[in-house]
Amino acid sequence: QVQLVESGGGSVQAGGSLRLSCAASGRTFSSYAMGWFRQAPGKEREFVAGISWSGGTTYDADSVKGRFTVSRDNAKNTVYLQMNSLKPEDTAVYYCAASRRFGVPRDVYDYWGQGTQVTVSS
Protein backbone atom coordinates (compact mmCIF):
# COMPACT_ATOMS: atom_id res chain seq x y z
CA GLN A 1 0.00 0.00 0.00
CA VAL A 2 1.26 3.47 -0.90
CA GLN A 3 -0.26 6.72 0.31
CA LEU A 4 0.44 9.87 -1.68
CA VAL A 5 0.03 13.47 -0.58
CA GLU A 6 0.47 16.34 -3.02
CA SER A 7 1.39 19.89 -2.06
CA GLY A 8 2.59 23.10 -3.68
CA GLY A 9 -0.45 24.07 -5.69
CA GLY A 10 -1.75 27.61 -5.74
CA SER A 11 -2.60 30.60 -7.90
CA VAL A 12 -0.08 32.21 -10.21
CA GLN A 13 -0.09 34.58 -13.16
CA ALA A 14 0.66 33.40 -16.66
CA GLY A 15 4.38 33.02 -17.19
CA GLY A 16 4.98 32.17 -13.56
CA SER A 17 6.26 29.00 -11.94
CA LEU A 18 5.18 26.50 -9.31
CA ARG A 19 6.75 23.35 -7.94
CA LEU A 20 4.47 20.53 -6.89
CA SER A 21 5.61 17.87 -4.45
CA CYS A 22 4.18 14.44 -3.80
CA ALA A 23 5.23 12.68 -0.62
CA ALA A 24 4.81 8.91 -0.47
CA SER A 25 4.46 6.71 2.57
CA GLY A 26 6.16 3.35 2.94
CA ARG A 27 9.63 1.97 2.44
CA THR A 28 9.18 0.78 -1.15
CA PHE A 29 8.93 4.13 -2.92
CA SER A 30 11.82 3.26 -5.24
CA SER A 31 9.84 0.23 -6.44
CA TYR A 32 7.25 2.48 -8.05
CA ALA A 33 7.27 4.49 -11.22
CA MET A 34 5.51 7.79 -10.64
CA GLY A 35 3.25 9.91 -12.76
CA TRP A 36 1.63 13.30 -12.69
CA PHE A 37 -1.85 13.79 -14.12
CA ARG A 38 -4.22 16.73 -14.24
CA GLN A 39 -7.93 17.25 -14.58
CA ALA A 40 -9.56 20.50 -15.63
CA PRO A 41 -13.28 21.14 -15.04
CA GLY A 42 -15.39 19.20 -17.53
CA LYS A 43 -12.40 17.35 -18.96
CA GLU A 44 -10.92 13.91 -18.56
CA ARG A 45 -7.90 13.33 -16.38
CA GLU A 46 -4.82 13.49 -18.59
CA PHE A 47 -1.22 12.38 -18.30
CA VAL A 48 1.30 15.17 -17.72
CA ALA A 49 4.65 13.54 -16.93
CA GLY A 50 6.12 10.29 -15.69
CA ILE A 51 9.38 9.11 -14.17
CA SER A 52 10.88 5.66 -13.82
CA TRP A 53 11.81 3.93 -10.60
CA SER A 54 15.34 5.28 -10.42
CA GLY A 55 14.54 8.59 -12.10
CA GLY A 56 16.71 7.74 -15.09
CA THR A 57 13.86 7.94 -17.57
CA THR A 58 11.18 10.59 -17.85
CA TYR A 59 8.37 11.20 -20.29
CA ASP A 60 6.38 14.39 -20.78
CA ALA A 61 3.12 15.10 -22.55
CA ASP A 62 3.53 17.27 -25.66
CA SER A 63 1.46 20.02 -24.04
CA VAL A 64 4.04 20.56 -21.28
CA LYS A 65 7.26 19.55 -23.03
CA GLY A 66 9.99 22.09 -22.42
CA ARG A 67 8.04 23.79 -19.62
CA PHE A 68 7.50 21.09 -16.97
CA THR A 69 10.15 18.84 -15.42
CA VAL A 70 9.47 15.76 -13.32
CA SER A 71 12.08 14.53 -10.84
CA ARG A 72 12.25 12.35 -7.75
CA ASP A 73 14.28 11.92 -4.60
CA ASN A 74 14.02 8.34 -3.45
CA ALA A 75 15.81 9.13 -0.18
CA LYS A 76 12.95 11.53 0.65
CA ASN A 77 10.15 9.40 -0.85
CA THR A 78 9.14 12.42 -2.90
CA VAL A 79 8.42 13.18 -6.54
CA TYR A 80 8.34 16.72 -7.90
CA LEU A 81 6.83 18.56 -10.82
CA GLN A 82 8.55 21.83 -11.66
CA MET A 83 6.20 23.92 -13.77
CA ASN A 84 7.57 26.95 -15.60
CA SER A 85 6.05 29.33 -18.15
CA LEU A 86 2.60 28.47 -16.89
CA LYS A 87 -0.40 29.16 -19.11
CA PRO A 88 -4.08 29.60 -18.25
CA GLU A 89 -4.76 26.26 -19.94
CA ASP A 90 -2.58 24.58 -17.30
CA THR A 91 -5.29 25.33 -14.74
CA ALA A 92 -6.42 22.01 -13.24
CA VAL A 93 -6.28 19.75 -10.24
CA TYR A 94 -2.94 17.96 -10.35
CA TYR A 95 -2.59 14.40 -9.09
CA CYS A 96 0.40 12.21 -8.51
CA ALA A 97 0.13 8.46 -8.95
CA ALA A 98 2.26 5.38 -8.38
CA SER A 99 2.64 2.26 -10.47
CA ARG A 100 4.72 -0.90 -10.53
CA ARG A 101 4.97 -0.29 -14.28
CA PHE A 102 6.20 2.77 -16.17
CA GLY A 103 3.59 4.06 -18.55
CA VAL A 104 1.16 6.68 -19.68
CA PRO A 105 -2.36 5.26 -19.43
CA ARG A 106 -4.28 6.00 -16.27
CA ASP A 107 -5.06 2.35 -15.64
CA VAL A 108 -1.36 1.58 -15.26
CA TYR A 109 -1.39 3.46 -11.97
CA ASP A 110 -2.49 1.76 -8.77
CA TYR A 111 -2.33 4.52 -6.18
CA TRP A 112 -3.43 8.14 -6.37
CA GLY A 113 -3.11 11.26 -4.24
CA GLN A 114 -5.99 13.56 -3.41
CA GLY A 115 -4.87 16.28 -5.81
CA THR A 116 -3.75 19.88 -5.52
CA GLN A 117 -5.30 22.83 -7.34
CA VAL A 118 -3.25 24.91 -9.75
CA THR A 119 -4.84 28.08 -11.10
CA VAL A 120 -3.12 30.22 -13.74
CA SER A 121 -4.59 33.62 -14.48
CA SER A 122 -3.99 35.62 -17.65
Backbone as CSV, one residue per row, in Angstrom:
resi,resn,N_x,N_y,N_z,CA_x,CA_y,CA_z,C_x,C_y,C_z
1,GLN,0.840,-1.181,0.000,0.000,0.000,0.000,0.886,1.245,0.000
2,VAL,0.529,2.206,-0.826,1.263,3.473,-0.897,0.264,4.604,-0.722
3,GLN,0.574,5.527,0.142,-0.258,6.722,0.308,0.512,7.914,-0.230
4,LEU,-0.191,8.740,-0.992,0.445,9.866,-1.684,-0.234,11.163,-1.264
5,VAL,0.573,12.166,-0.974,0.034,13.471,-0.580,0.727,14.549,-1.389
6,GLU,-0.067,15.253,-2.201,0.475,16.340,-3.022,0.453,17.657,-2.247
7,SER,1.359,18.544,-2.616,1.386,19.895,-2.060,2.039,20.823,-3.078
8,GLY,1.914,22.117,-2.833,2.588,23.095,-3.681,1.708,23.793,-4.690
9,GLY,0.444,23.397,-4.761,-0.453,24.073,-5.688,-0.751,25.493,-5.226
10,GLY,-1.404,26.245,-6.088,-1.754,27.610,-5.742,-2.159,28.390,-6.972
11,SER,-2.220,29.704,-6.805,-2.599,30.600,-7.898,-1.380,31.385,-8.350
12,VAL,-1.226,31.526,-9.652,-0.075,32.212,-10.214,-0.501,32.879,-11.521
13,GLN,0.195,33.920,-11.882,-0.090,34.579,-13.157,0.593,33.841,-14.301
14,ALA,0.060,34.008,-15.479,0.657,33.401,-16.664,2.124,33.796,-16.776
15,GLY,2.941,32.812,-17.114,4.376,33.024,-17.188,5.110,32.685,-15.908
16,GLY,4.369,32.480,-14.847,4.981,32.169,-13.563,5.335,30.704,-13.416
17,SER,5.800,30.361,-12.214,6.261,29.000,-11.936,5.678,28.493,-10.622
18,LEU,5.546,27.199,-10.544,5.177,26.503,-9.310,5.928,25.181,-9.277
19,ARG,6.197,24.694,-8.079,6.754,23.347,-7.941,5.823,22.530,-7.067
20,LEU,5.313,21.458,-7.626,4.473,20.528,-6.887,5.343,19.436,-6.291
21,SER,4.949,18.987,-5.108,5.607,17.867,-4.451,4.575,16.787,-4.170
22,CYS,5.036,15.577,-4.146,4.179,14.439,-3.797,4.978,13.538,-2.867
23,ALA,4.554,13.492,-1.623,5.233,12.675,-0.624,4.547,11.327,-0.514
24,ALA,5.344,10.268,-0.530,4.813,8.909,-0.475,5.149,8.258,0.850
25,SER,4.218,7.474,1.360,4.462,6.710,2.568,5.097,5.380,2.191
26,GLY,5.632,4.686,3.176,6.159,3.350,2.937,7.628,3.325,2.577
27,ARG,8.197,2.128,2.652,9.631,1.966,2.439,9.965,1.453,1.050
28,THR,8.946,1.358,0.171,9.183,0.784,-1.153,8.981,1.801,-2.258
29,PHE,9.171,3.072,-1.939,8.930,4.125,-2.923,9.729,3.891,-4.194
30,SER,10.968,3.452,-4.061,11.820,3.264,-5.236,11.371,2.099,-6.110
31,SER,10.381,1.336,-5.645,9.836,0.235,-6.445,8.738,0.692,-7.395
32,TYR,8.368,1.966,-7.284,7.247,2.483,-8.050,7.702,3.526,-9.061
33,ALA,7.223,3.383,-10.278,7.268,4.491,-11.222,6.188,5.490,-10.809
34,MET,6.440,6.744,-11.080,5.512,7.791,-10.638,5.026,8.598,-11.820
35,GLY,3.812,9.079,-11.701,3.251,9.910,-12.760,2.532,11.108,-12.188
36,TRP,2.452,12.136,-12.991,1.627,13.302,-12.688,0.517,13.382,-13.741
37,PHE,-0.683,13.617,-13.257,-1.850,13.788,-14.117,-2.538,15.089,-13.721
38,ARG,-3.430,15.560,-14.594,-4.221,16.734,-14.241,-5.624,16.590,-14.806
39,GLN,-6.538,17.280,-14.141,-7.929,17.247,-14.583,-8.521,18.638,-14.461
40,ALA,-8.896,19.201,-15.592,-9.560,20.499,-15.632,-11.065,20.278,-15.561
41,PRO,-11.817,21.282,-15.130,-13.276,21.136,-15.045,-13.879,20.712,-16.371
42,GLY,-14.703,19.669,-16.329,-15.386,19.203,-17.527,-14.529,18.394,-18.473
43,LYS,-13.297,18.114,-18.077,-12.397,17.353,-18.961,-11.941,16.077,-18.283
44,GLU,-11.448,15.164,-19.094,-10.919,13.913,-18.556,-9.551,14.144,-17.908
45,ARG,-9.227,13.266,-16.989,-7.902,13.331,-16.379,-6.875,12.941,-17.429
46,GLU,-5.814,13.742,-17.554,-4.819,13.489,-18.588,-3.416,13.374,-18.007
47,PHE,-2.620,12.579,-18.684,-1.225,12.382,-18.296,-0.439,13.666,-18.543
48,VAL,0.439,14.002,-17.587,1.301,15.174,-17.719,2.771,14.760,-17.859
49,ALA,3.243,13.936,-16.924,4.654,13.536,-16.931,4.821,12.282,-16.098
50,GLY,5.843,11.504,-16.439,6.123,10.294,-15.686,7.619,10.113,-15.495
51,ILE,7.966,9.345,-14.480,9.380,9.113,-14.172,9.543,7.681,-13.705
52,SER,10.632,7.068,-14.144,10.879,5.662,-13.825,11.334,5.498,-12.380
53,TRP,11.521,4.263,-11.970,11.811,3.925,-10.596,13.056,4.631,-10.060
54,SER,14.096,4.659,-10.866,15.343,5.283,-10.418,15.416,6.761,-10.778
55,GLY,14.495,7.205,-11.628,14.535,8.588,-12.102,15.336,8.753,-13.378
56,GLY,15.860,7.653,-13.913,16.705,7.742,-15.092,15.957,8.007,-16.379
57,THR,14.666,7.732,-16.364,13.856,7.936,-17.572,12.636,8.766,-17.220
58,THR,12.380,9.772,-18.028,11.184,10.591,-17.851,10.454,10.699,-19.177
59,TYR,9.183,11.030,-19.084,8.365,11.198,-20.285,7.361,12.310,-20.020
60,ASP,7.269,13.251,-20.940,6.378,14.393,-20.775,5.330,14.413,-21.884
61,ALA,4.136,14.867,-21.541,3.118,15.101,-22.549,3.554,16.256,-23.460
62,ASP,3.136,16.214,-24.708,3.526,17.265,-25.656,3.114,18.656,-25.172
63,SER,1.989,18.720,-24.471,1.460,20.016,-24.043,2.330,20.707,-22.997
64,VAL,3.206,19.958,-22.337,4.043,20.555,-21.284,5.527,20.425,-21.577
65,LYS,5.854,19.800,-22.691,7.263,19.550,-23.025,8.020,20.869,-23.100
66,GLY,9.174,20.890,-22.435,9.993,22.094,-22.423,9.615,23.090,-21.344
67,ARG,8.488,22.883,-20.688,8.038,23.789,-19.624,8.001,23.099,-18.264
68,PHE,7.618,21.846,-18.213,7.500,21.091,-16.971,8.631,20.075,-16.879
69,THR,9.101,19.838,-15.666,10.146,18.845,-15.422,9.758,17.993,-14.225
70,VAL,9.755,16.685,-14.424,9.472,15.756,-13.319,10.804,15.225,-12.791
71,SER,10.875,15.078,-11.475,12.075,14.527,-10.838,11.658,13.798,-9.571
72,ARG,12.563,13.061,-8.987,12.248,12.347,-7.753,13.485,12.260,-6.881
73,ASP,13.233,12.135,-5.583,14.281,11.924,-4.595,13.871,10.710,-3.791
74,ASN,14.432,9.571,-4.111,14.022,8.337,-3.446,14.402,8.322,-1.961
75,ALA,15.424,9.058,-1.591,15.807,9.133,-0.176,14.750,9.873,0.637
76,LYS,14.007,10.753,-0.023,12.952,11.527,0.652,11.555,11.024,0.313
77,ASN,11.463,9.948,-0.454,10.154,9.404,-0.851,9.275,10.476,-1.491
78,THR,9.866,11.284,-2.339,9.138,12.417,-2.901,9.392,12.531,-4.407
79,VAL,8.324,12.867,-5.120,8.416,13.178,-6.538,7.973,14.625,-6.721
80,TYR,8.583,15.296,-7.677,8.342,16.715,-7.895,7.879,16.972,-9.324
81,LEU,7.169,18.065,-9.492,6.833,18.556,-10.817,7.122,20.055,-10.838
82,GLN,8.209,20.420,-11.498,8.551,21.826,-11.655,7.827,22.357,-12.880
83,MET,7.013,23.379,-12.687,6.201,23.921,-13.770,6.615,25.365,-14.029
84,ASN,7.147,25.611,-15.198,7.568,26.952,-15.601,6.722,27.441,-16.773
85,SER,6.786,28.730,-17.023,6.052,29.334,-18.153,4.600,28.879,-18.162
86,LEU,3.974,28.966,-17.025,2.597,28.473,-16.892,1.631,29.274,-17.749
87,LYS,0.630,28.573,-18.254,-0.397,29.160,-19.114,-1.769,28.966,-18.464
88,PRO,-2.735,29.796,-18.806,-4.081,29.598,-18.247,-4.626,28.193,-18.511
89,GLU,-4.269,27.604,-19.620,-4.759,26.259,-19.935,-4.119,25.173,-19.076
90,ASP,-3.148,25.524,-18.264,-2.582,24.578,-17.303,-3.421,24.495,-16.030
91,THR,-4.423,25.340,-15.907,-5.294,25.328,-14.737,-6.006,23.987,-14.614
92,ALA,-5.842,23.342,-13.464,-6.418,22.009,-13.244,-6.101,21.569,-11.825
93,VAL,-6.714,20.462,-11.432,-6.275,19.754,-10.240,-5.197,18.766,-10.682
94,TYR,-4.071,18.812,-10.009,-2.936,17.961,-10.355,-2.838,16.809,-9.357
95,TYR,-2.670,15.613,-9.903,-2.594,14.402,-9.093,-1.271,13.691,-9.341
96,CYS,-0.704,13.133,-8.294,0.397,12.207,-8.511,-0.130,10.789,-8.340
97,ALA,0.566,9.852,-8.966,0.132,8.462,-8.954,1.353,7.556,-8.981
98,ALA,1.173,6.347,-8.462,2.259,5.381,-8.376,1.884,4.097,-9.088
99,SER,2.877,3.481,-9.724,2.642,2.255,-10.472,3.864,1.355,-10.411
100,ARG,3.610,0.043,-10.418,4.725,-0.899,-10.528,5.298,-0.889,-11.943
101,ARG,4.521,-0.365,-12.892,4.973,-0.289,-14.280,5.161,1.166,-14.675
102,PHE,5.935,1.419,-15.688,6.196,2.769,-16.172,5.395,2.960,-17.448
103,GLY,4.413,3.866,-17.382,3.594,4.059,-18.553,2.755,5.308,-18.489
104,VAL,1.986,5.493,-19.540,1.161,6.685,-19.676,-0.300,6.469,-19.278
105,PRO,-0.922,5.396,-19.691,-2.365,5.258,-19.428,-2.710,5.293,-17.947
106,ARG,-3.851,5.883,-17.663,-4.282,6.000,-16.273,-4.387,4.658,-15.582
107,ASP,-4.827,3.629,-16.309,-5.064,2.354,-15.642,-3.783,1.608,-15.298
108,VAL,-2.651,2.149,-15.685,-1.362,1.583,-15.260,-1.098,1.895,-13.790
109,TYR,-1.698,2.956,-13.299,-1.389,3.461,-11.971,-2.333,2.911,-10.921
110,ASP,-1.741,2.458,-9.804,-2.491,1.759,-8.768,-2.898,2.667,-7.610
111,TYR,-2.087,3.668,-7.342,-2.327,4.516,-6.176,-2.335,5.979,-6.625
112,TRP,-3.234,6.744,-5.992,-3.429,8.143,-6.375,-3.460,9.026,-5.136
113,GLY,-2.949,10.258,-5.283,-3.109,11.256,-4.240,-4.458,11.936,-4.351
114,GLN,-4.700,12.882,-3.457,-5.991,13.556,-3.407,-6.050,14.755,-4.347
115,GLY,-4.911,15.185,-4.846,-4.871,16.280,-5.805,-4.576,17.618,-5.168
116,THR,-4.012,18.506,-5.967,-3.753,19.876,-5.522,-4.122,20.817,-6.665
117,GLN,-4.790,21.914,-6.322,-5.304,22.831,-7.335,-4.211,23.780,-7.816
118,VAL,-4.115,23.918,-9.136,-3.251,24.915,-9.754,-4.129,25.820,-10.609
119,THR,-4.053,27.111,-10.352,-4.839,28.084,-11.103,-3.895,29.114,-11.711
120,VAL,-3.981,29.275,-13.028,-3.123,30.220,-13.737,-4.016,31.290,-14.361
121,SER,-3.775,32.517,-13.970,-4.591,33.624,-14.485,-3.828,34.368,-15.589
122,SER,-4.606,34.916,-16.507,-3.987,35.622,-17.646,-3.746,37.080,-17.323
